[in-house]
Amino acid sequence: MVNKKTWKEFRDSGMLWWINMILHTFGWAIVMDIEEDGEITNCYPARVKFRGFGEKNNSDGYIKVSKYLADNAEILKEESES
């Protein structure tokens, strides 16, 4: 099953932050160009020099991912069992 989602939904769920934490280990990141109105106009992989995020970004990311898990735990469990 494939259920296409938007880059905005991916970002809002905390998944972009989570994946970029992993990618930073290898000097990579998924970069999004975001306009002032919040529209995502481009998304691409990039090599980066920085590693990790600041404390506020990490706190916000953990909150978003925790909320996503809480809101989707039952369906994730069902999907894993089918």
PDB file of N, CA, C and O in Angstrom, chain B, residues numbered from 101:
ATOM      1  N   MET B 101       0.831  -1.178   0.000  1.00  0.00           N
ATOM      2  CA  MET B 101       0.000   0.000   0.000  1.00  0.00           C
ATOM      3  C   MET B 101       0.881   1.248   0.000  1.00  0.00           C
ATOM      4  O   MET B 101       1.859   1.338   0.742  1.00  0.00           O
ATOM      5  N   VAL B 102       0.520   2.182  -0.828  1.00  0.00           N
ATOM      6  CA  VAL B 102       1.197   3.477  -0.861  1.00  0.00           C
ATOM      7  C   VAL B 102       0.136   4.548  -0.726  1.00  0.00           C
ATOM      8  O   VAL B 102      -0.833   4.578  -1.484  1.00  0.00           O
ATOM      9  N   ASN B 103       0.323   5.422   0.237  1.00  0.00           N
ATOM     10  CA  ASN B 103      -0.595   6.529   0.465  1.00  0.00           C
ATOM     11  C   ASN B 103       0.229   7.808   0.380  1.00  0.00           C
ATOM     12  O   ASN B 103       0.884   8.203   1.344  1.00  0.00           O
ATOM     13  N   LYS B 104       0.187   8.449  -0.785  1.00  0.00           N
ATOM     14  CA  LYS B 104       1.012   9.628  -1.033  1.00  0.00           C
ATOM     15  C   LYS B 104       0.686  10.742  -0.040  1.00  0.00           C
ATOM     16  O   LYS B 104      -0.479  11.046   0.215  1.00  0.00           O
ATOM     17  N   LYS B 105       1.729  11.335   0.506  1.00  0.00           N
ATOM     18  CA  LYS B 105       1.604  12.440   1.457  1.00  0.00           C
ATOM     19  C   LYS B 105       2.373  13.644   0.918  1.00  0.00           C
ATOM     20  O   LYS B 105       3.157  13.525  -0.024  1.00  0.00           O
ATOM     21  N   THR B 106       2.139  14.787   1.519  1.00  0.00           N
ATOM     22  CA  THR B 106       2.850  15.993   1.099  1.00  0.00           C
ATOM     23  C   THR B 106       4.120  16.171   1.921  1.00  0.00           C
ATOM     24  O   THR B 106       4.257  15.608   3.008  1.00  0.00           O
ATOM     25  N   TRP B 107       5.042  16.961   1.385  1.00  0.00           N
ATOM     26  CA  TRP B 107       6.244  17.296   2.140  1.00  0.00           C
ATOM     27  C   TRP B 107       5.879  18.069   3.405  1.00  0.00           C
ATOM     28  O   TRP B 107       6.548  17.935   4.430  1.00  0.00           O
ATOM     29  N   LYS B 108       4.818  18.879   3.337  1.00  0.00           N
ATOM     30  CA  LYS B 108       4.378  19.634   4.515  1.00  0.00           C
ATOM     31  C   LYS B 108       3.958  18.682   5.628  1.00  0.00           C
ATOM     32  O   LYS B 108       4.336  18.871   6.785  1.00  0.00           O
ATOM     33  N   GLU B 109       3.177  17.659   5.284  1.00  0.00           N
ATOM     34  CA  GLU B 109       2.750  16.698   6.293  1.00  0.00           C
ATOM     35  C   GLU B 109       3.956  15.963   6.885  1.00  0.00           C
ATOM     36  O   GLU B 109       4.021  15.736   8.094  1.00  0.00           O
ATOM     37  N   PHE B 110       4.910  15.593   6.025  1.00  0.00           N
ATOM     38  CA  PHE B 110       6.129  14.930   6.486  1.00  0.00           C
ATOM     39  C   PHE B 110       6.875  15.819   7.474  1.00  0.00           C
ATOM     40  O   PHE B 110       7.308  15.356   8.529  1.00  0.00           O
ATOM     41  N   ARG B 111       7.022  17.088   7.134  1.00  0.00           N
ATOM     42  CA  ARG B 111       7.720  18.041   8.002  1.00  0.00           C
ATOM     43  C   ARG B 111       6.943  18.268   9.298  1.00  0.00           C
ATOM     44  O   ARG B 111       7.523  18.231  10.383  1.00  0.00           O
ATOM     45  N   ASP B 112       5.636  18.503   9.188  1.00  0.00           N
ATOM     46  CA  ASP B 112       4.814  18.789  10.364  1.00  0.00           C
ATOM     47  C   ASP B 112       4.762  17.624  11.347  1.00  0.00           C
ATOM     48  O   ASP B 112       4.574  17.836  12.545  1.00  0.00           O
ATOM     49  N   SER B 113       4.927  16.398  10.858  1.00  0.00           N
ATOM     50  CA  SER B 113       4.892  15.216  11.726  1.00  0.00           C
ATOM     51  C   SER B 113       6.168  15.050  12.547  1.00  0.00           C
ATOM     52  O   SER B 113       6.204  14.263  13.493  1.00  0.00           O
ATOM     53  N   GLY B 114       7.218  15.793  12.184  1.00  0.00           N
ATOM     54  CA  GLY B 114       8.504  15.645  12.856  1.00  0.00           C
ATOM     55  C   GLY B 114       9.426  14.670  12.147  1.00  0.00           C
ATOM     56  O   GLY B 114      10.578  14.511  12.549  1.00  0.00           O
ATOM     57  N   MET B 115       8.941  14.016  11.102  1.00  0.00           N
ATOM     58  CA  MET B 115       9.751  13.015  10.407  1.00  0.00           C
ATOM     59  C   MET B 115      10.953  13.628   9.689  1.00  0.00           C
ATOM     60  O   MET B 115      12.010  13.001   9.624  1.00  0.00           O
ATOM     61  N   LEU B 116      10.812  14.844   9.148  1.00  0.00           N
ATOM     62  CA  LEU B 116      11.956  15.495   8.495  1.00  0.00           C
ATOM     63  C   LEU B 116      13.076  15.709   9.508  1.00  0.00           C
ATOM     64  O   LEU B 116      14.237  15.402   9.234  1.00  0.00           O
ATOM     65  N   TRP B 117      12.723  16.235  10.678  1.00  0.00           N
ATOM     66  CA  TRP B 117      13.717  16.439  11.739  1.00  0.00           C
ATOM     67  C   TRP B 117      14.354  15.104  12.134  1.00  0.00           C
ATOM     68  O   TRP B 117      15.574  15.005  12.263  1.00  0.00           O
ATOM     69  N   TRP B 118      13.519  14.081  12.325  1.00  0.00           N
ATOM     70  CA  TRP B 118      14.017  12.767  12.764  1.00  0.00           C
ATOM     71  C   TRP B 118      15.000  12.181  11.745  1.00  0.00           C
ATOM     72  O   TRP B 118      16.090  11.737  12.106  1.00  0.00           O
ATOM     73  N   ILE B 119      14.605  12.186  10.481  1.00  0.00           N
ATOM     74  CA  ILE B 119      15.459  11.633   9.431  1.00  0.00           C
ATOM     75  C   ILE B 119      16.728  12.459   9.272  1.00  0.00           C
ATOM     76  O   ILE B 119      17.809  11.908   9.065  1.00  0.00           O
ATOM     77  N   ASN B 120      16.599  13.781   9.370  1.00  0.00           N
ATOM     78  CA  ASN B 120      17.794  14.622   9.246  1.00  0.00           C
ATOM     79  C   ASN B 120      18.758  14.411  10.403  1.00  0.00           C
ATOM     80  O   ASN B 120      19.967  14.561  10.224  1.00  0.00           O
ATOM     81  N   MET B 121      18.257  14.068  11.587  1.00  0.00           N
ATOM     82  CA  MET B 121      19.171  13.740  12.692  1.00  0.00           C
ATOM     83  C   MET B 121      20.051  12.555  12.293  1.00  0.00           C
ATOM     84  O   MET B 121      21.253  12.546  12.556  1.00  0.00           O
ATOM     85  N   ILE B 122      19.440  11.566  11.660  1.00  0.00           N
ATOM     86  CA  ILE B 122      20.197  10.389  11.222  1.00  0.00           C
ATOM     87  C   ILE B 122      21.140  10.769  10.081  1.00  0.00           C
ATOM     88  O   ILE B 122      22.317  10.411  10.101  1.00  0.00           O
ATOM     89  N   LEU B 123      20.626  11.485   9.096  1.00  0.00           N
ATOM     90  CA  LEU B 123      21.442  11.867   7.940  1.00  0.00           C
ATOM     91  C   LEU B 123      22.624  12.750   8.324  1.00  0.00           C
ATOM     92  O   LEU B 123      23.680  12.668   7.696  1.00  0.00           O
ATOM     93  N   HIS B 124      22.467  13.590   9.340  1.00  0.00           N
ATOM     94  CA  HIS B 124      23.567  14.460   9.775  1.00  0.00           C
ATOM     95  C   HIS B 124      24.796  13.654  10.172  1.00  0.00           C
ATOM     96  O   HIS B 124      25.922  14.126  10.019  1.00  0.00           O
ATOM     97  N   THR B 125      24.593  12.457  10.674  1.00  0.00           N
ATOM     98  CA  THR B 125      25.721  11.588  11.047  1.00  0.00           C
ATOM     99  C   THR B 125      26.666  11.389   9.873  1.00  0.00           C
ATOM    100  O   THR B 125      27.877  11.263  10.054  1.00  0.00           O
ATOM    101  N   PHE B 126      26.107  11.362   8.673  1.00  0.00           N
ATOM    102  CA  PHE B 126      26.880  11.096   7.464  1.00  0.00           C
ATOM    103  C   PHE B 126      27.151  12.360   6.643  1.00  0.00           C
ATOM    104  O   PHE B 126      27.667  12.283   5.528  1.00  0.00           O
ATOM    105  N   GLY B 127      26.799  13.526   7.202  1.00  0.00           N
ATOM    106  CA  GLY B 127      27.028  14.779   6.502  1.00  0.00           C
ATOM    107  C   GLY B 127      26.009  15.056   5.409  1.00  0.00           C
ATOM    108  O   GLY B 127      26.310  15.748   4.436  1.00  0.00           O
ATOM    109  N   TRP B 128      24.812  14.524   5.562  1.00  0.00           N
ATOM    110  CA  TRP B 128      23.735  14.724   4.595  1.00  0.00           C
ATOM    111  C   TRP B 128      22.515  15.304   5.291  1.00  0.00           C
ATOM    112  O   TRP B 128      22.400  15.255   6.516  1.00  0.00           O
ATOM    113  N   ALA B 129      21.600  15.856   4.489  1.00  0.00           N
ATOM    114  CA  ALA B 129      20.311  16.332   5.001  1.00  0.00           C
ATOM    115  C   ALA B 129      19.325  16.409   3.845  1.00  0.00           C
ATOM    116  O   ALA B 129      19.714  16.526   2.683  1.00  0.00           O
ATOM    117  N   ILE B 130      18.050  16.341   4.182  1.00  0.00           N
ATOM    118  CA  ILE B 130      16.993  16.669   3.240  1.00  0.00           C
ATOM    119  C   ILE B 130      16.687  18.144   3.480  1.00  0.00           C
ATOM    120  O   ILE B 130      16.341  18.540   4.593  1.00  0.00           O
ATOM    121  N   VAL B 131      16.816  18.943   2.443  1.00  0.00           N
ATOM    122  CA  VAL B 131      16.630  20.392   2.550  1.00  0.00           C
ATOM    123  C   VAL B 131      15.324  20.777   1.881  1.00  0.00           C
ATOM    124  O   VAL B 131      15.001  20.286   0.799  1.00  0.00           O
ATOM    125  N   MET B 132      14.574  21.660   2.530  1.00  0.00           N
ATOM    126  CA  MET B 132      13.338  22.182   1.952  1.00  0.00           C
ATOM    127  C   MET B 132      13.457  23.686   1.793  1.00  0.00           C
ATOM    128  O   MET B 132      13.884  24.385   2.711  1.00  0.00           O
ATOM    129  N   ASP B 133      13.077  24.177   0.626  1.00  0.00           N
ATOM    130  CA  ASP B 133      12.955  25.615   0.410  1.00  0.00           C
ATOM    131  C   ASP B 133      11.528  25.989   0.785  1.00  0.00           C
ATOM    132  O   ASP B 133      10.572  25.511   0.174  1.00  0.00           O
ATOM    133  N   ILE B 134      11.388  26.848   1.791  1.00  0.00           N
ATOM    134  CA  ILE B 134      10.068  27.204   2.310  1.00  0.00           C
ATOM    135  C   ILE B 134       9.884  28.709   2.166  1.00  0.00           C
ATOM    136  O   ILE B 134      10.696  29.499   2.645  1.00  0.00           O
ATOM    137  N   GLU B 135       8.806  29.085   1.502  1.00  0.00           N
ATOM    138  CA  GLU B 135       8.486  30.497   1.291  1.00  0.00           C
ATOM    139  C   GLU B 135       7.933  31.110   2.580  1.00  0.00           C
ATOM    140  O   GLU B 135       7.589  30.394   3.521  1.00  0.00           O
ATOM    141  N   GLU B 136       7.854  32.435   2.610  1.00  0.00           N
ATOM    142  CA  GLU B 136       7.352  33.127   3.802  1.00  0.00           C
ATOM    143  C   GLU B 136       5.937  32.704   4.174  1.00  0.00           C
ATOM    144  O   GLU B 136       5.575  32.732   5.350  1.00  0.00           O
ATOM    145  N   ASP B 137       5.131  32.312   3.189  1.00  0.00           N
ATOM    146  CA  ASP B 137       3.752  31.876   3.459  1.00  0.00           C
ATOM    147  C   ASP B 137       3.672  30.408   3.884  1.00  0.00           C
ATOM    148  O   ASP B 137       2.579  29.886   4.102  1.00  0.00           O
ATOM    149  N   GLY B 138       4.830  29.740   4.002  1.00  0.00           N
ATOM    150  CA  GLY B 138       4.879  28.349   4.441  1.00  0.00           C
ATOM    151  C   GLY B 138       4.871  27.335   3.321  1.00  0.00           C
ATOM    152  O   GLY B 138       5.009  26.138   3.574  1.00  0.00           O
ATOM    153  N   GLU B 139       4.709  27.791   2.071  1.00  0.00           N
ATOM    154  CA  GLU B 139       4.686  26.867   0.942  1.00  0.00           C
ATOM    155  C   GLU B 139       6.082  26.283   0.710  1.00  0.00           C
ATOM    156  O   GLU B 139       7.078  27.006   0.688  1.00  0.00           O
ATOM    157  N   ILE B 140       6.128  24.977   0.540  1.00  0.00           N
ATOM    158  CA  ILE B 140       7.386  24.290   0.240  1.00  0.00           C
ATOM    159  C   ILE B 140       7.520  24.259  -1.277  1.00  0.00           C
ATOM    160  O   ILE B 140       6.703  23.651  -1.968  1.00  0.00           O
ATOM    161  N   THR B 141       8.566  24.924  -1.796  1.00  0.00           N
ATOM    162  CA  THR B 141       8.717  25.060  -3.242  1.00  0.00           C
ATOM    163  C   THR B 141       9.756  24.114  -3.828  1.00  0.00           C
ATOM    164  O   THR B 141       9.817  23.937  -5.045  1.00  0.00           O
ATOM    165  N   ASN B 142      10.570  23.507  -2.977  1.00  0.00           N
ATOM    166  CA  ASN B 142      11.582  22.577  -3.471  1.00  0.00           C
ATOM    167  C   ASN B 142      12.045  21.716  -2.309  1.00  0.00           C
ATOM    168  O   ASN B 142      11.998  22.135  -1.153  1.00  0.00           O
ATOM    169  N   CYS B 143      12.490  20.517  -2.625  1.00  0.00           N
ATOM    170  CA  CYS B 143      13.008  19.605  -1.616  1.00  0.00           C
ATOM    171  C   CYS B 143      14.079  18.742  -2.277  1.00  0.00           C
ATOM    172  O   CYS B 143      13.861  18.188  -3.354  1.00  0.00           O
ATOM    173  N   TYR B 144      15.237  18.631  -1.623  1.00  0.00           N
ATOM    174  CA  TYR B 144      16.340  17.913  -2.252  1.00  0.00           C
ATOM    175  C   TYR B 144      17.332  17.421  -1.194  1.00  0.00           C
ATOM    176  O   TYR B 144      17.405  17.991  -0.106  1.00  0.00           O
ATOM    177  N   PRO B 145      18.091  16.375  -1.502  1.00  0.00           N
ATOM    178  CA  PRO B 145      19.161  15.937  -0.604  1.00  0.00           C
ATOM    179  C   PRO B 145      20.381  16.833  -0.806  1.00  0.00           C
ATOM    180  O   PRO B 145      20.631  17.326  -1.906  1.00  0.00           O
ATOM    181  N   ALA B 146      21.130  17.033   0.270  1.00  0.00           N
ATOM    182  CA  ALA B 146      22.318  17.873   0.181  1.00  0.00           C
ATOM    183  C   ALA B 146      23.388  17.388   1.142  1.00  0.00           C
ATOM    184  O   ALA B 146      23.093  16.816   2.192  1.00  0.00           O
ATOM    185  N   ARG B 147      24.638  17.629   0.761  1.00  0.00           N
ATOM    186  CA  ARG B 147      25.754  17.425   1.684  1.00  0.00           C
ATOM    187  C   ARG B 147      25.826  18.656   2.570  1.00  0.00           C
ATOM    188  O   ARG B 147      25.695  19.780   2.085  1.00  0.00           O
ATOM    189  N   VAL B 148      26.031  18.453   3.862  1.00  0.00           N
ATOM    190  CA  VAL B 148      26.068  19.556   4.817  1.00  0.00           C
ATOM    191  C   VAL B 148      27.259  19.413   5.757  1.00  0.00           C
ATOM    192  O   VAL B 148      27.752  18.309   5.988  1.00  0.00           O
ATOM    193  N   LYS B 149      27.714  20.545   6.296  1.00  0.00           N
ATOM    194  CA  LYS B 149      28.832  20.524   7.234  1.00  0.00           C
ATOM    195  C   LYS B 149      28.368  20.401   8.680  1.00  0.00           C
ATOM    196  O   LYS B 149      29.113  19.929   9.540  1.00  0.00           O
ATOM    197  N   PHE B 150      27.124  20.831   8.947  1.00  0.00           N
ATOM    198  CA  PHE B 150      26.665  20.829  10.335  1.00  0.00           C
ATOM    199  C   PHE B 150      26.205  19.448  10.763  1.00  0.00           C
ATOM    200  O   PHE B 150      25.856  18.597   9.945  1.00  0.00           O
ATOM    201  N   ARG B 151      26.217  19.254  12.083  1.00  0.00           N
ATOM    202  CA  ARG B 151      25.800  17.987  12.664  1.00  0.00           C
ATOM    203  C   ARG B 151      24.842  18.280  13.805  1.00  0.00           C
ATOM    204  O   ARG B 151      25.205  18.964  14.761  1.00  0.00           O
ATOM    205  N   GLY B 152      23.637  17.774  13.712  1.00  0.00           N
ATOM    206  CA  GLY B 152      22.678  17.922  14.796  1.00  0.00           C
ATOM    207  C   GLY B 152      21.948  19.255  14.773  1.00  0.00           C
ATOM    208  O   GLY B 152      22.159  20.095  13.898  1.00  0.00           O
ATOM    209  N   PHE B 153      21.076  19.419  15.773  1.00  0.00           N
ATOM    210  CA  PHE B 153      20.231  20.597  15.907  1.00  0.00           C
ATOM    211  C   PHE B 153      20.383  21.186  17.296  1.00  0.00           C
ATOM    212  O   PHE B 153      20.906  20.544  18.207  1.00  0.00           O
ATOM    213  N   GLY B 154      19.919  22.413  17.444  1.00  0.00           N
ATOM    214  CA  GLY B 154      19.924  23.069  18.742  1.00  0.00           C
ATOM    215  C   GLY B 154      18.857  22.489  19.660  1.00  0.00           C
ATOM    216  O   GLY B 154      17.999  21.712  19.240  1.00  0.00           O
ATOM    217  N   GLU B 155      18.936  22.887  20.917  1.00  0.00           N
ATOM    218  CA  GLU B 155      18.038  22.329  21.936  1.00  0.00           C
ATOM    219  C   GLU B 155      16.566  22.590  21.619  1.00  0.00           C
ATOM    220  O   GLU B 155      15.748  21.684  21.774  1.00  0.00           O
ATOM    221  N   LYS B 156      16.201  23.793  21.181  1.00  0.00           N
ATOM    222  CA  LYS B 156      14.801  24.100  20.884  1.00  0.00           C
ATOM    223  C   LYS B 156      14.289  23.250  19.728  1.00  0.00           C
ATOM    224  O   LYS B 156      13.190  22.699  19.802  1.00  0.00           O
ATOM    225  N   ASN B 157      15.085  23.137  18.648  1.00  0.00           N
ATOM    226  CA  ASN B 157      14.673  22.298  17.519  1.00  0.00           C
ATOM    227  C   ASN B 157      14.512  20.846  17.933  1.00  0.00           C
ATOM    228  O   ASN B 157      13.579  20.175  17.491  1.00  0.00           O
ATOM    229  N   ASN B 158      15.411  20.353  18.778  1.00  0.00           N
ATOM    230  CA  ASN B 158      15.293  18.973  19.247  1.00  0.00           C
ATOM    231  C   ASN B 158      14.046  18.785  20.104  1.00  0.00           C
ATOM    232  O   ASN B 158      13.326  17.799  19.945  1.00  0.00           O
ATOM    233  N   SER B 159      13.787  19.721  21.008  1.00  0.00           N
ATOM    234  CA  SER B 159      12.585  19.616  21.842  1.00  0.00           C
ATOM    235  C   SER B 159      11.331  19.633  20.978  1.00  0.00           C
ATOM    236  O   SER B 159      10.438  18.807  21.167  1.00  0.00           O
ATOM    237  N   ASP B 160      11.255  20.567  20.030  1.00  0.00           N
ATOM    238  CA  ASP B 160      10.100  20.638  19.128  1.00  0.00           C
ATOM    239  C   ASP B 160       9.964  19.344  18.319  1.00  0.00           C
ATOM    240  O   ASP B 160       8.857  18.836  18.141  1.00  0.00           O
ATOM    241  N   GLY B 161      11.082  18.816  17.835  1.00  0.00           N
ATOM    242  CA  GLY B 161      11.061  17.590  17.048  1.00  0.00           C
ATOM    243  C   GLY B 161      10.556  16.402  17.848  1.00  0.00           C
ATOM    244  O   GLY B 161       9.725  15.632  17.364  1.00  0.00           O
ATOM    245  N   TYR B 162      11.054  16.247  19.074  1.00  0.00           N
ATOM    246  CA  TYR B 162      10.593  15.134  19.908  1.00  0.00           C
ATOM    247  C   TYR B 162       9.103  15.252  20.215  1.00  0.00           C
ATOM    248  O   TYR B 162       8.398  14.243  20.254  1.00  0.00           O
ATOM    249  N   ILE B 163       8.624  16.456  20.431  1.00  0.00           N
ATOM    250  CA  ILE B 163       7.192  16.659  20.683  1.00  0.00           C
ATOM    251  C   ILE B 163       6.380  16.253  19.459  1.00  0.00           C
ATOM    252  O   ILE B 163       5.378  15.550  19.587  1.00  0.00           O
ATOM    253  N   LYS B 164       6.804  16.692  18.270  1.00  0.00           N
ATOM    254  CA  LYS B 164       6.068  16.359  17.041  1.00  0.00           C
ATOM    255  C   LYS B 164       6.051  14.860  16.778  1.00  0.00           C
ATOM    256  O   LYS B 164       5.005  14.300  16.447  1.00  0.00           O
ATOM    257  N   VAL B 165       7.200  14.207  16.922  1.00  0.00           N
ATOM    258  CA  VAL B 165       7.264  12.766  16.674  1.00  0.00           C
ATOM    259  C   VAL B 165       6.439  12.014  17.721  1.00  0.00           C
ATOM    260  O   VAL B 165       5.749  11.052  17.383  1.00  0.00           O
ATOM    261  N   SER B 166       6.501  12.435  18.974  1.00  0.00           N
ATOM    262  CA  SER B 166       5.703  11.785  20.028  1.00  0.00           C
ATOM    263  C   SER B 166       4.215  11.931  19.749  1.00  0.00           C
ATOM    264  O   SER B 166       3.454  10.982  19.936  1.00  0.00           O
ATOM    265  N   LYS B 167       3.791  13.112  19.302  1.00  0.00           N
ATOM    266  CA  LYS B 167       2.380  13.330  18.961  1.00  0.00           C
ATOM    267  C   LYS B 167       1.982  12.445  17.783  1.00  0.00           C
ATOM    268  O   LYS B 167       0.912  11.837  17.792  1.00  0.00           O
ATOM    269  N   TYR B 168       2.848  12.376  16.767  1.00  0.00           N
ATOM    270  CA  TYR B 168       2.553  11.520  15.611  1.00  0.00           C
ATOM    271  C   TYR B 168       2.369  10.071  16.057  1.00  0.00           C
ATOM    272  O   TYR B 168       1.422   9.406  15.637  1.00  0.00           O
ATOM    273  N   LEU B 169       3.265   9.587  16.901  1.00  0.00           N
ATOM    274  CA  LEU B 169       3.161   8.207  17.381  1.00  0.00           C
ATOM    275  C   LEU B 169       1.889   8.001  18.195  1.00  0.00           C
ATOM    276  O   LEU B 169       1.201   6.995  18.021  1.00  0.00           O
ATOM    277  N   ALA B 170       1.571   8.937  19.075  1.00  0.00           N
ATOM    278  CA  ALA B 170       0.365   8.813  19.881  1.00  0.00           C
ATOM    279  C   ALA B 170      -0.888   8.799  19.009  1.00  0.00           C
ATOM    280  O   ALA B 170      -1.821   8.037  19.264  1.00  0.00           O
ATOM    281  N   ASP B 171      -0.905   9.642  17.981  1.00  0.00           N
ATOM    282  CA  ASP B 171      -2.075   9.739  17.103  1.00  0.00           C
ATOM    283  C   ASP B 171      -2.200   8.569  16.138  1.00  0.00           C
ATOM    284  O   ASP B 171      -3.289   8.312  15.625  1.00  0.00           O
ATOM    285  N   ASN B 172      -1.107   7.853  15.879  1.00  0.00           N
ATOM    286  CA  ASN B 172      -1.110   6.817  14.848  1.00  0.00           C
ATOM    287  C   ASN B 172      -0.715   5.440  15.339  1.00  0.00           C
ATOM    288  O   ASN B 172      -0.546   4.527  14.531  1.00  0.00           O
ATOM    289  N   ALA B 173      -0.565   5.268  16.629  1.00  0.00           N
ATOM    290  CA  ALA B 173      -0.063   3.998  17.175  1.00  0.00           C
ATOM    291  C   ALA B 173      -0.909   2.800  16.769  1.00  0.00           C
ATOM    292  O   ALA B 173      -0.372   1.764  16.378  1.00  0.00           O
ATOM    293  N   GLU B 174      -2.208   2.933  16.859  1.00  0.00           N
ATOM    294  CA  GLU B 174      -3.077   1.789  16.562  1.00  0.00           C
ATOM    295  C   GLU B 174      -2.959   1.362  15.104  1.00  0.00           C
ATOM    296  O   GLU B 174      -2.828   0.172  14.817  1.00  0.00           O
ATOM    297  N   ILE B 175      -3.002   2.310  14.191  1.00  0.00           N
ATOM    298  CA  ILE B 175      -2.916   1.953  12.780  1.00  0.00           C
ATOM    299  C   ILE B 175      -1.530   1.417  12.405  1.00  0.00           C
ATOM    300  O   ILE B 175      -1.411   0.521  11.570  1.00  0.00           O
ATOM    301  N   LEU B 176      -0.483   1.974  13.030  1.00  0.00           N
ATOM    302  CA  LEU B 176       0.870   1.456  12.787  1.00  0.00           C
ATOM    303  C   LEU B 176       0.977   0.002  13.234  1.00  0.00           C
ATOM    304  O   LEU B 176       1.581  -0.827  12.553  1.00  0.00           O
ATOM    305  N   LYS B 177       0.378  -0.296  14.393  1.00  0.00           N
ATOM    306  CA  LYS B 177       0.371  -1.674  14.890  1.00  0.00           C
ATOM    307  C   LYS B 177      -0.383  -2.584  13.951  1.00  0.00           C
ATOM    308  O   LYS B 177       0.095  -3.670  13.621  1.00  0.00           O
ATOM    309  N   GLU B 178      -1.558  -2.160  13.514  1.00  0.00           N
ATOM    310  CA  GLU B 178      -2.368  -2.971  12.597  1.00  0.00           C
ATOM    311  C   GLU B 178      -1.627  -3.214  11.275  1.00  0.00           C
ATOM    312  O   GLU B 178      -1.626  -4.333  10.761  1.00  0.00           O
ATOM    313  N   GLU B 179      -1.007  -2.184  10.737  1.00  0.00           N
ATOM    314  CA  GLU B 179      -0.276  -2.333   9.471  1.00  0.00           C
ATOM    315  C   GLU B 179       0.890  -3.296   9.616  1.00  0.00           C
ATOM    316  O   GLU B 179       1.178  -4.065   8.699  1.00  0.00           O
ATOM    317  N   SER B 180       1.561  -3.261  10.755  1.00  0.00           N
ATOM    318  CA  SER B 180       2.714  -4.133  10.946  1.00  0.00           C
ATOM    319  C   SER B 180       2.317  -5.595  11.064  1.00  0.00           C
ATOM    320  O   SER B 180       3.124  -6.486  10.798  1.00  0.00           O
ATOM    321  N   GLU B 181       1.085  -5.842  11.458  1.00  0.00           N
ATOM    322  CA  GLU B 181       0.614  -7.203  11.659  1.00  0.00           C
ATOM    323  C   GLU B 181      -0.063  -7.785  10.424  1.00  0.00           C
ATOM    324  O   GLU B 181      -0.367  -8.977  10.387  1.00  0.00           O
ATOM    325  N   SER B 182      -0.298  -6.960   9.421  1.00  0.00           N
ATOM    326  CA  SER B 182      -1.004  -7.491   8.244  1.00  0.00           C
ATOM    327  C   SER B 182      -0.067  -7.824   7.097  1.00  0.00           C
ATOM    328  O   SER B 182      -0.516  -8.279   6.045  1.00  0.00           O
TER     329      SER B 182
END
